[in-house]
Amino acid sequence: MTKSFLVLSIGPVQSFIAQARRAGDLYAGSQLLSKLVDVVLGELAGIAGCTILYPARQKETQSLPNKLMALLPDEQPKATAEQLERVIKDKWRELAAVAKNELSRYVEPDSTWQKMWEAQISQLPEIYWTVTPWTEEDYASAYEQAGRDFDARKRLRDFGQVEEDGPKCTICGERSALHRQDEKNPRKYWSEVSQKVSQAKLRPNGRERLCAICAVKRFGEFSQEEHFPSVSYIAATSFKKALLEQMRQDDFDIDDSELRQKLEQHTQTLFLLKPDVIPVPKDVIPALASVSVSTTWVRLRDNLLSYDGEWLYLETYDRLLAKPGRLTKNEIQKAQEATRVLLEGVKSLENFTPRRPGPYYAILYADGDDMSNKMRAIAKKYNDPQKHTEISQALAEFAATGARKIVEEDHAGRVIYAGGDDMVALLPITDALPAANELRKAYSEKMGMLLDKPTISAGIALVHHLSPLGPALQEAREAENAAKRRFGKNAVAVILRKRSGEPMLVGTKWKLEKENGQETVVFLEKVRQAFLKKKLSMGIGHALLDEAYFLDGGKLPDEGKWVEVKRLFTRAAGDKQLSPEEKKQQAENFTNRLKELTQSIKNNQVSESKAAAENETDKHKSVGCSKSDDVVEPPLALAARWLILMRFLAQEGGGHE
């Protein structure tokens, strides 16, 4: 009996999802594509004799990859594929209609607006598919041929007319912003819409002007604020968690607590600013909602979790005063003063960290290494589609349960997308590396029974919550690319982008260079804790970096180099926290671990030009090193940058003043 491989993808992925100004747009784009894939899986499940190879369908659609593969029965496979294409387009229009109806409730559209909407909505989605015959004899060869056929089809891209007249959408910058016939500038229309919704939904006075595609993400089925926290909420999560930890202490449970009064005043002031301060569901960050507190603090706990993190930053109110909307100057100043009083009150608490809400958050990209090659190897080894379905099911289970639990329950983050062997998530900066390391271990454990030595690489971008989201996503992708290309896969890389200055890139393998070596993240976390507890001087990273190029220059014997590194660690030991013997032991331990980290970097780091040559299609360029692309940064210098990064995490994540 002859069957056919169907390979089908729905896109565009990067431009549709990543063209976002806020985290909610990002999440909505991911969910919309997952909905389209799910409707295809539903159709395929209803075809007798059809075998879905990838992805496995779950009861609850959370995240699905945009590409799928199935074995179709011989009855007119091309007709089946064409029917699936129609189903996808119908579902897209159904999802788009939700946003269209929502906008029409606010401002009545005219014929010009309607024509623009129809023209732009018809540009998406991009659907590519191929069918490849299979005689049920040589599965491995047919599987590879199906992949080649699909790659060839995608190279013949369908280029539609996208150039449009008029002012562009402020989100994507590609399509014209929606407007009515009598408006040369779309600002008027969007200003009217903004008067009917909160500033959290749409910037006032027409400062945000959307095309139809971006409007589907902002006003569609997945656009409600309760679906996803803002990047400011993520950045402030560690501070909120620390407050919750204070509330659960028995000796902190007193009715006349000064902090209680300040929290009461702060939340009451904010809730008077509705609708601009929109209540957020208290479980928007599951890890925070699960923190139990003393009974008399429950109401204040719920209030604290029910407003966005941006209202804990004093500069939020400065921006509102500079560009006023519906809120009056007096309302803004009153809320700012309540925030200032709360933050000052927190500083008086003993052993409370972070001392203030940190302004940075993390974007995590993680991706399984060599999955295409591993799937082809499975096909050759077993020559049986059943093995691929088993792998797909395991990947789906890992994404739906293991990965989400690690990010959203064990750490105070949120998953944007988890499609199996790849993931995108937002996390507090101090949670990002530990969460990535746990994902790595969970992935290897889950897939180790089905794949040969499964590994995962991760890229992390640490960015300011006021920085544009698009470039931040790009840097997270660049970090992931660096982990795979520059640090040899089974690795992690981090890009730190401060609001001023050049970005800094660091990376390394997950384990230190030693048989059964310590996990790199465990060592780095010990360094961060030493900074936080003032057992290690904040200047050690820069002191080491100043000497690294000389020490790694070959002018000193290796033993002499590490004697000097140990001297730097000894000098950097905290004077008050450690005894002379403890200083000596700490310096010995940190020097040994840093030596292993340096050796790992030395053995695995490659130059940027070599990394690019190994992947000619990759257009991303790594950042953080001003040297020539053919120069590999000295391993000790890169290790020193890791120490500098840990200092940053201790300061911003730990809330040092």
C-alpha positions as CSV (number, residue, x, y, z in Angstrom):
1,M,0.0,0.0,0.0
2,T,1.3,3.5,-0.9
3,K,1.0,6.4,1.5
4,S,2.3,9.9,1.3
5,F,4.4,12.1,3.6
6,L,2.7,15.4,4.3
7,V,5.0,18.2,5.5
8,L,3.2,21.4,6.2
9,S,4.3,24.7,7.9
10,I,2.3,27.8,8.9
11,G,4.1,31.1,9.2
12,P,5.7,33.5,9.1
13,V,7.1,32.7,12.6
14,Q,9.7,35.2,13.4
15,S,8.0,38.3,11.9
16,F,4.5,37.4,13.1
17,I,5.5,36.5,16.7
18,A,8.5,38.7,17.3
19,Q,7.0,41.9,15.8
20,A,5.8,42.9,19.3
21,R,6.0,46.0,21.4
22,R,4.9,44.2,24.6
23,A,5.0,40.8,26.0
24,G,1.3,40.3,25.5
25,D,1.7,40.8,21.7
26,L,4.5,38.2,21.8
27,Y,2.3,35.7,23.6
28,A,-0.7,36.4,21.5
29,G,1.3,35.8,18.3
30,S,2.5,32.5,19.6
31,Q,-0.9,31.3,20.6
32,L,-2.5,32.3,17.3
33,L,-0.1,30.2,15.3
34,S,-0.6,27.3,17.8
35,K,-4.4,27.6,17.2
36,L,-3.8,27.3,13.4
37,V,-1.6,24.2,13.8
38,D,-4.1,22.6,16.3
39,V,-7.0,22.9,13.8
40,V,-4.8,21.1,11.2
41,L,-4.0,18.3,13.7
42,G,-7.7,18.0,14.5
43,E,-8.5,17.6,10.8
44,L,-5.7,15.0,10.3
45,A,-7.0,13.1,13.4
46,G,-10.3,12.6,11.7
47,I,-8.8,11.0,8.5
48,A,-8.9,7.2,8.6
49,G,-5.5,5.7,8.1
50,C,-3.6,8.9,8.8
51,T,-0.6,8.8,11.2
52,I,0.5,12.1,12.7
53,L,4.3,12.0,13.1
54,Y,5.0,15.4,14.6
55,P,3.8,17.2,16.7
56,A,1.8,15.1,19.1
57,R,-1.6,16.6,19.8
58,Q,-2.4,17.5,23.4
59,K,-5.7,17.8,25.2
60,E,-5.0,21.5,25.9
61,T,-3.4,23.6,23.2
62,Q,-0.7,25.6,24.8
63,S,2.1,25.8,22.4
64,L,2.6,23.9,19.1
65,P,5.5,24.1,16.6
66,N,4.5,25.7,13.3
67,K,5.7,22.7,11.2
68,L,4.0,19.3,11.1
69,M,4.5,15.9,9.4
70,A,2.0,13.2,8.9
71,L,1.5,10.0,6.8
72,L,-1.6,10.3,4.6
73,P,-3.5,7.4,3.1
74,D,-3.3,7.0,-0.7
75,E,-6.7,8.6,-1.4
76,Q,-5.8,12.0,-3.1
77,P,-3.2,13.3,-0.7
78,K,-2.9,16.6,-2.6
79,A,-6.6,17.2,-2.3
80,T,-6.2,16.6,1.4
81,A,-3.4,19.1,1.7
82,E,-5.4,21.7,-0.3
83,Q,-8.4,21.2,2.1
84,L,-6.1,21.7,5.1
85,E,-4.9,24.9,3.5
86,R,-8.5,26.1,3.3
87,V,-9.2,25.1,6.9
88,I,-6.2,27.1,8.1
89,K,-7.3,30.2,6.2
90,D,-10.8,29.9,7.5
91,K,-9.6,29.6,11.1
92,W,-7.3,32.6,10.6
93,R,-10.3,34.7,9.4
94,E,-12.3,33.5,12.4
95,L,-9.6,34.5,14.8
96,A,-9.1,37.9,13.0
97,A,-12.9,38.6,13.2
98,V,-12.6,38.6,17.0
99,A,-10.2,41.6,16.9
100,K,-12.3,43.3,14.1
101,N,-15.5,43.1,16.2
102,E,-13.6,44.3,19.3
103,L,-12.3,47.4,17.4
104,S,-15.7,48.0,15.8
105,R,-17.2,48.3,19.3
106,Y,-14.9,51.2,20.1
107,V,-15.0,53.2,16.8
108,E,-17.2,52.5,13.8
109,P,-15.1,51.5,10.8
110,D,-15.9,52.9,7.3
111,S,-15.4,51.3,3.8
112,T,-11.8,52.5,3.6
113,W,-11.0,50.9,6.9
114,Q,-12.8,47.7,5.9
115,K,-10.9,47.4,2.6
116,M,-7.5,47.9,4.4
117,W,-8.5,45.2,6.9
118,E,-9.4,42.7,4.2
119,A,-6.3,43.4,2.2
120,Q,-3.9,43.0,5.1
121,I,-5.6,40.0,6.7
122,S,-5.5,38.2,3.3
123,Q,-1.6,38.4,3.4
124,L,-1.4,35.8,6.1
125,P,-0.8,33.1,6.9
126,E,2.0,31.8,4.8
127,I,1.3,28.1,4.2
128,Y,3.8,25.7,2.6
129,W,3.2,22.0,2.0
130,T,4.5,19.0,0.1
131,V,3.4,15.4,-0.3
132,T,6.0,12.7,-1.0
133,P,5.0,9.1,-1.9
134,W,6.0,6.3,0.4
135,T,5.6,2.6,-0.5
136,E,5.9,1.4,3.2
137,E,9.2,-0.3,2.4
138,D,12.1,2.1,2.9
139,Y,10.8,4.6,5.5
140,A,14.2,6.2,6.2
141,S,14.8,7.1,2.5
142,A,11.2,8.4,2.1
143,Y,11.5,10.4,5.3
144,E,14.7,12.1,4.1
145,Q,13.2,12.7,0.6
146,A,10.1,14.4,2.2
147,G,12.4,16.7,4.1
148,R,14.3,17.6,0.9
149,D,11.1,18.2,-1.0
150,F,9.8,20.5,1.6
151,D,13.0,22.5,1.8
152,A,12.9,22.9,-1.9
153,R,9.3,24.2,-1.8
154,K,10.2,26.7,0.9
155,R,13.0,28.1,-1.2
156,L,10.3,28.9,-3.8
157,R,8.7,31.4,-1.6
158,D,5.4,33.1,-2.5
159,F,6.1,36.8,-2.6
160,G,3.0,38.9,-2.3
161,Q,2.5,42.6,-2.6
162,V,3.3,44.1,0.8
163,E,4.2,47.7,-0.1
164,E,1.4,50.0,1.0
165,D,1.0,53.8,0.9
166,G,0.5,55.9,4.0
167,P,2.0,56.0,7.5
168,K,3.1,52.6,8.7
169,C,2.1,50.5,11.7
170,T,4.1,51.5,14.7
171,I,4.5,47.8,15.7
172,C,5.7,46.0,12.5
173,G,6.7,49.0,10.4
174,E,5.7,47.0,7.3
175,R,2.0,47.6,6.6
176,S,0.0,50.8,6.7
177,A,-1.8,51.6,10.0
178,L,-5.6,51.3,9.8
179,H,-7.5,54.5,9.2
180,R,-10.7,55.9,7.8
181,Q,-11.2,57.6,4.4
182,D,-11.2,61.2,5.6
183,E,-8.0,60.8,7.6
184,K,-4.6,61.4,6.0
185,N,-3.0,60.5,9.3
186,P,-4.2,57.4,11.2
187,R,-3.4,59.1,14.5
188,K,-7.0,60.4,14.7
189,Y,-8.6,57.0,14.5
190,W,-6.2,55.4,17.0
191,S,-6.6,58.3,19.3
192,E,-10.3,57.7,19.4
193,V,-9.7,54.0,20.1
194,S,-7.3,54.8,22.9
195,Q,-10.0,56.9,24.6
196,K,-12.1,53.7,25.0
197,V,-9.4,51.4,26.4
198,S,-6.8,51.6,29.1
199,Q,-3.2,52.8,28.5
200,A,-2.1,49.3,29.3
201,K,-4.0,48.2,26.2
202,L,-3.1,51.0,23.8
203,R,-0.9,54.1,24.2
204,P,-3.0,57.3,24.4
205,N,-3.3,60.1,21.8
206,G,-2.7,57.9,18.8
207,R,0.9,57.1,19.8
208,E,0.3,53.5,18.8
209,R,-1.2,53.0,15.3
210,L,-1.7,49.4,14.2
211,C,-2.1,47.5,11.0
212,A,-4.7,44.7,10.8
213,I,-2.2,41.9,11.6
214,C,-0.8,43.6,14.7
215,A,-4.4,44.5,15.7
216,V,-5.3,40.8,15.7
217,K,-2.6,40.2,18.3
218,R,-3.5,43.3,20.4
219,F,-7.3,43.0,20.3
220,G,-8.0,39.3,19.5
221,E,-8.8,36.2,21.4
222,F,-5.5,36.1,23.3
223,S,-5.1,39.9,23.9
224,Q,-6.5,40.3,27.3
225,E,-4.1,41.5,29.9
226,E,-4.8,38.6,32.3
227,H,-3.3,36.2,29.8
228,F,0.3,37.3,30.1
229,P,2.3,39.6,32.4
230,S,4.3,42.6,31.1
231,V,8.0,42.6,31.1
232,S,7.8,45.2,33.9
233,Y,5.9,42.6,36.0
234,I,8.6,40.0,35.3
235,A,11.3,42.5,36.3
236,A,9.6,43.3,39.5
237,T,8.8,39.7,40.4
238,S,11.8,39.1,42.7
239,F,10.9,42.2,44.7
240,K,7.2,41.1,45.0
241,K,8.4,37.6,46.0
242,A,10.6,39.0,48.7
243,L,7.7,41.0,50.1
244,L,5.6,37.8,50.2
245,E,8.3,36.0,52.0
246,Q,8.2,38.7,54.7
247,M,4.4,38.3,54.9
248,R,4.7,34.6,55.7
249,Q,6.9,35.1,58.8
250,D,5.1,34.6,62.0
251,D,6.9,37.5,63.8
252,F,6.0,39.8,61.0
253,D,2.2,39.3,61.4
254,I,1.2,42.4,63.4
255,D,-1.7,44.6,62.5
256,D,0.1,47.9,63.2
257,S,3.1,47.1,61.0
258,E,4.4,50.2,59.2
259,L,4.9,48.1,56.1
260,R,1.3,47.0,56.3
261,Q,0.2,50.7,56.3
262,K,2.5,51.6,53.4
263,L,1.3,48.6,51.4
264,E,-2.3,49.5,52.1
265,Q,-1.8,53.1,51.0
266,H,0.1,52.1,47.9
267,T,-2.5,49.6,46.6
268,Q,-5.5,51.9,47.5
269,T,-3.9,54.8,45.6
270,L,-3.2,52.6,42.6
271,F,-6.7,51.2,42.4
272,L,-8.1,54.7,42.3
273,L,-6.3,55.1,39.0
274,K,-8.6,52.7,37.1
275,P,-9.0,52.0,34.2
276,D,-5.3,52.9,33.5
277,V,-4.2,50.7,36.4
278,I,-5.8,47.4,35.4
279,P,-6.1,44.7,38.0
280,V,-4.0,41.7,37.0
281,P,-5.1,38.2,38.1
282,K,-3.1,37.2,41.2
283,D,-2.1,33.9,39.5
284,V,-0.5,35.6,36.5
285,I,2.8,34.4,37.9
286,P,2.0,30.9,39.4
287,A,5.1,30.8,41.5
288,L,4.0,34.0,43.3
289,A,0.4,32.9,43.7
290,S,1.6,29.7,45.4
291,V,3.4,31.5,48.2
292,S,1.4,31.1,51.4
293,V,1.3,34.0,53.9
294,S,0.0,34.6,57.4
295,T,-3.8,34.8,57.4
296,T,-3.9,38.5,58.3
297,W,-1.8,39.3,55.2
298,V,-3.9,37.4,52.6
299,R,-5.8,40.5,51.4
300,L,-2.6,42.6,51.0
301,R,-0.9,39.6,49.3
302,D,-3.7,39.5,46.7
303,N,-3.6,43.3,46.2
304,L,0.2,43.2,45.7
305,L,-0.1,40.6,43.0
306,S,-3.0,42.4,41.4
307,Y,-1.2,45.3,39.8
308,D,1.5,45.5,37.2
309,G,5.2,45.8,38.2
310,E,5.6,49.1,36.3
311,W,3.8,50.8,39.2
312,L,6.7,50.0,41.5
313,Y,9.1,52.1,39.5
314,L,9.3,55.8,40.2
315,E,10.2,56.6,36.6
316,T,6.9,55.3,35.5
317,Y,5.2,58.3,37.1
318,D,7.9,60.6,35.6
319,R,6.9,59.4,32.1
320,L,3.2,59.9,32.8
321,L,3.9,63.4,34.0
322,A,5.9,64.1,30.8
323,K,3.1,62.8,28.5
324,P,-0.2,63.0,30.4
325,G,-3.2,61.1,29.3
326,R,-6.4,60.7,31.2
327,L,-4.8,60.8,34.6
328,T,-4.4,64.2,36.2
329,K,-1.1,65.5,37.5
330,N,-2.4,65.3,41.1
331,E,-3.3,61.6,40.7
332,I,0.0,60.7,39.2
333,Q,2.0,62.6,41.9
334,K,-0.1,61.0,44.7
335,A,0.6,57.5,43.4
336,Q,4.3,58.3,42.9
337,E,4.6,59.5,46.5
338,A,2.9,56.4,47.8
339,T,5.3,54.3,45.8
340,R,8.3,56.2,47.1
341,V,7.1,55.8,50.7
342,L,6.7,52.0,50.2
343,L,10.2,51.6,48.7
344,E,11.7,53.7,51.5
345,G,9.9,51.5,54.1
346,V,11.3,48.3,52.6
347,K,14.8,49.6,53.0
348,S,14.4,49.7,56.7
349,L,13.7,45.9,56.9
350,E,16.6,43.8,58.1
351,N,18.0,41.1,55.7
352,F,15.5,42.1,53.0
353,T,16.7,41.6,49.4
354,P,16.2,42.9,46.8
355,R,16.2,46.3,48.4
356,R,14.3,47.7,45.4
357,P,12.6,46.4,42.2
358,G,15.3,45.5,39.8
359,P,14.8,47.1,36.3
360,Y,16.1,44.1,34.3
361,Y,14.4,40.9,33.2
362,A,15.6,37.8,31.2
363,I,14.5,36.4,27.8
364,L,15.3,32.7,27.5
365,Y,15.6,30.8,24.2
366,A,16.3,27.1,24.5
367,D,16.6,24.6,21.6
368,G,17.5,20.9,21.3
369,D,20.8,20.2,19.6
370,D,21.0,18.4,16.3
371,M,17.3,17.3,16.4
372,S,17.0,17.0,12.6
373,N,20.1,14.8,12.4
374,K,18.9,12.7,15.4
375,M,15.4,12.2,13.8
376,R,17.0,11.1,10.6
377,A,19.3,8.7,12.5
378,I,16.2,7.2,14.2
379,A,14.5,6.7,10.9
380,K,17.6,4.8,9.5
381,K,18.0,2.8,12.7
382,Y,14.4,1.6,13.0
383,N,12.9,2.2,9.6
384,D,9.6,2.6,11.4
385,P,7.3,5.7,11.8
386,Q,6.2,4.5,15.3
387,K,9.6,5.6,16.7
388,H,9.0,9.1,15.5
389,T,5.5,9.3,17.0
390,E,7.0,8.1,20.3
391,I,9.6,10.9,20.2
392,S,6.9,13.4,19.3
393,Q,4.8,12.3,22.3
394,A,7.7,12.6,24.7
395,L,8.6,16.1,23.4
396,A,5.0,17.2,23.8
397,E,4.9,15.9,27.4
398,F,8.2,17.6,28.2
399,A,6.9,20.9,26.8
400,A,3.4,20.7,28.5
401,T,4.5,19.5,31.9
402,G,8.2,19.4,32.6
403,A,9.2,22.7,31.0
404,R,6.3,24.7,32.2
405,K,6.6,23.4,35.7
406,I,10.3,24.4,35.8
407,V,9.7,27.9,34.4
408,E,6.3,28.8,36.0
409,E,6.2,26.9,39.3
410,D,9.8,26.2,40.3
411,H,10.8,29.7,39.1
412,A,8.8,32.9,38.8
413,G,8.6,33.1,35.0
414,R,6.2,32.6,32.2
415,V,6.5,30.5,29.1
416,I,5.7,32.2,25.8
417,Y,6.2,29.2,23.7
418,A,7.2,25.6,24.4
419,G,6.8,23.4,21.3
420,G,8.9,20.4,22.3
421,D,12.6,20.7,21.9
422,D,12.5,24.5,21.7
423,M,11.2,27.1,24.2
424,V,10.9,30.9,24.7
425,A,10.2,32.2,28.2
426,L,10.5,35.4,30.3
427,L,12.1,35.1,33.8
428,P,13.5,37.3,36.6
429,I,17.2,37.7,35.9
430,T,18.3,35.7,38.9
431,D,16.1,32.8,37.9
432,A,17.2,32.6,34.2
433,L,20.4,30.5,34.5
434,P,19.1,28.1,37.2
435,A,15.9,27.6,35.2
436,A,17.9,27.0,32.0
437,N,20.1,24.4,33.7
438,E,17.1,22.6,35.1
439,L,15.5,22.6,31.7
440,R,18.7,21.0,30.3
441,K,18.7,18.2,32.8
442,A,15.0,17.5,32.5
443,Y,15.2,17.4,28.7
444,S,18.1,15.0,28.7
445,E,16.4,12.8,31.2
446,K,13.1,12.8,29.3
447,M,14.5,12.2,25.9
448,G,17.5,10.0,26.9
449,M,15.3,6.9,26.6
450,L,14.6,7.7,22.9
451,L,17.5,9.6,21.5
452,D,21.2,9.2,21.7
453,K,22.7,11.7,24.1
454,P,20.1,14.4,23.8
455,T,21.4,17.9,24.7
456,I,20.0,21.4,24.7
457,S,21.6,24.8,24.2
458,A,20.2,28.0,25.7
459,G,20.6,31.7,25.0
460,I,19.6,34.4,27.6
461,A,19.3,38.1,27.0
462,L,19.3,40.3,30.1
463,V,17.6,43.6,29.2
464,H,16.0,46.7,30.8
465,H,12.2,46.6,31.1
466,L,12.0,49.9,29.2
467,S,14.1,48.7,26.3
468,P,12.3,47.9,23.0
469,L,11.1,44.3,23.0
470,G,12.0,43.5,19.3
471,P,15.8,44.1,19.7
472,A,15.7,42.2,23.1
473,L,14.3,39.2,21.4
474,Q,16.9,39.4,18.7
475,E,19.7,39.4,21.3
476,A,18.2,36.3,23.0
477,R,18.3,34.6,19.6
478,E,21.9,35.7,19.1
479,A,22.8,34.3,22.5
480,E,21.3,31.0,21.6
481,N,23.2,31.1,18.3
482,A,26.4,31.8,20.2
483,A,25.8,28.8,22.5
484,K,25.5,26.5,19.5
485,R,28.1,28.0,17.2
486,R,30.8,29.7,19.4
487,F,30.6,27.4,22.4
488,G,30.0,24.0,20.7
489,K,26.4,23.2,21.6
490,N,25.3,21.6,24.8
491,A,26.1,25.1,26.1
492,V,24.7,28.3,27.5
493,A,25.4,31.9,26.4
494,V,24.2,35.2,27.9
495,I,24.1,38.7,26.5
496,L,23.8,41.5,29.0
497,R,22.4,44.7,27.4
498,K,22.6,47.6,29.8
499,R,20.8,50.9,28.9
500,S,24.2,52.5,28.1
501,G,27.4,51.0,26.8
502,E,28.2,48.0,24.7
503,P,26.5,44.6,25.2
504,M,28.6,41.8,26.9
505,L,28.5,38.2,25.7
506,V,29.6,35.2,27.8
507,G,29.2,31.6,27.2
508,T,30.4,28.1,28.2
509,K,29.5,24.4,28.4
510,W,26.9,23.3,31.0
511,K,29.6,21.5,32.9
512,L,33.1,22.5,34.0
513,E,36.1,20.9,32.3
514,K,36.6,17.8,34.5
515,E,35.4,14.3,34.5
516,N,32.0,14.3,36.3
517,G,32.7,18.0,36.7
518,Q,30.5,20.4,38.7
519,E,27.7,22.1,36.8
520,T,28.8,25.5,35.6
521,V,25.6,27.2,36.8
522,V,26.0,25.8,40.3
523,F,29.5,27.3,40.5
524,L,28.3,30.6,39.1
525,E,25.4,30.7,41.6
526,K,27.9,30.3,44.4
527,V,29.9,33.3,43.1
528,R,26.7,35.3,43.0
529,Q,25.8,34.4,46.5
530,A,29.3,35.3,47.7
531,F,28.8,38.8,46.1
532,L,25.4,39.1,47.7
533,K,26.6,38.1,51.2
534,K,29.7,40.4,50.8
535,K,32.1,37.5,51.1
536,L,33.6,38.5,47.8
537,S,34.5,42.0,46.6
538,M,32.4,43.4,43.8
539,G,35.6,44.3,41.9
540,I,37.1,40.8,41.5
541,G,35.8,40.4,37.9
542,H,37.2,43.7,36.6
543,A,40.5,43.1,38.5
544,L,40.8,39.7,36.8
545,L,39.8,41.1,33.4
546,D,42.5,43.8,33.7
547,E,45.2,41.0,34.0
548,A,43.6,38.3,31.9
549,Y,45.1,39.2,28.5
550,F,48.6,39.3,30.1
551,L,48.0,36.1,32.1
552,D,46.7,34.2,29.1
553,G,49.4,35.7,26.8
554,G,51.8,32.8,27.3
555,K,54.5,34.9,29.1
556,L,53.9,33.2,32.4
557,P,54.0,29.4,33.2
558,D,50.5,28.0,33.8
559,E,51.2,27.5,37.5
560,G,52.2,31.1,37.9
561,K,49.0,32.3,36.2
562,W,46.8,30.5,38.7
563,V,48.9,31.6,41.7
564,E,48.1,35.2,40.6
565,V,44.4,34.3,40.2
566,K,44.3,32.9,43.7
567,R,46.0,36.0,45.0
568,L,43.3,38.1,43.4
569,F,40.6,36.0,45.0
570,T,42.3,36.1,48.4
571,R,42.5,39.9,48.2
572,A,38.9,40.1,47.2
573,A,37.6,38.1,50.1
574,G,35.2,39.9,52.4
575,D,37.1,41.3,55.4
576,K,34.3,41.1,58.0
577,Q,32.5,38.0,56.9
578,L,35.4,35.5,56.7
579,S,38.3,34.4,59.0
580,P,41.8,34.2,57.4
581,E,41.4,30.5,57.1
582,E,38.0,30.9,55.4
583,K,39.4,33.4,53.0
584,K,42.1,31.0,52.1
585,Q,39.7,28.2,51.5
586,Q,37.3,30.3,49.5
587,A,40.1,31.6,47.3
588,E,41.3,28.0,46.7
589,N,37.8,26.7,45.8
590,F,37.0,29.6,43.5
591,T,40.4,29.4,41.8
592,N,40.0,25.7,41.1
593,R,36.5,26.1,39.7
594,L,37.5,29.1,37.6
595,K,40.4,27.0,36.2
596,E,38.0,24.4,35.1
597,L,35.7,27.0,33.6
598,T,38.6,28.5,31.7
599,Q,39.7,25.2,30.4
600,S,36.2,24.4,29.2
601,I,36.0,27.7,27.3
602,K,39.5,27.1,25.8
603,N,38.6,23.7,24.6
604,N,35.2,24.6,23.0
605,Q,35.2,28.3,22.0
606,V,35.6,29.0,18.3
607,S,36.0,32.3,16.4
608,E,33.0,34.1,15.1
609,S,34.1,33.7,11.5
610,K,34.5,30.0,11.9
611,A,31.1,29.7,13.5
612,A,29.6,31.7,10.7
613,A,31.3,29.4,8.1
614,E,29.8,26.4,9.7
615,N,26.4,27.9,9.3
616,E,26.4,30.0,6.2
617,T,22.7,30.8,6.4
618,D,23.0,32.3,9.8
619,K,22.9,36.1,9.5
620,H,23.3,36.9,13.2
621,K,26.6,38.3,14.5
622,S,27.5,37.7,18.1
623,V,28.1,40.7,20.3
624,G,30.2,41.6,23.2
625,C,33.7,41.4,21.8
626,S,35.3,44.2,19.8
627,K,38.1,42.0,18.5
628,S,38.4,40.8,14.9
629,D,36.0,38.0,14.0
630,D,39.0,35.7,13.5
631,V,40.2,36.3,17.1
632,V,39.0,34.1,20.0
633,E,38.8,36.0,23.2
634,P,41.3,34.7,25.8
635,P,39.5,32.1,27.9
636,L,40.5,33.7,31.2
637,A,39.1,37.1,30.0
638,L,35.8,35.4,29.2
639,A,35.8,33.7,32.6
640,A,36.4,37.1,34.1
641,R,33.3,38.4,32.3
642,W,31.3,35.6,33.8
643,L,32.3,37.0,37.2
644,I,31.3,40.5,36.1
645,L,27.9,39.1,35.1
646,M,27.5,37.4,38.5
647,R,28.2,40.8,40.1
648,F,25.5,42.4,38.0
649,L,23.0,39.7,39.0
650,A,23.9,40.2,42.6
651,Q,23.5,44.0,42.3
652,E,20.4,44.2,40.2
653,G,18.8,40.9,41.2
654,G,19.9,41.4,44.8
655,G,18.8,45.0,45.0
656,H,22.1,46.6,46.2
657,E,21.9,50.3,46.3
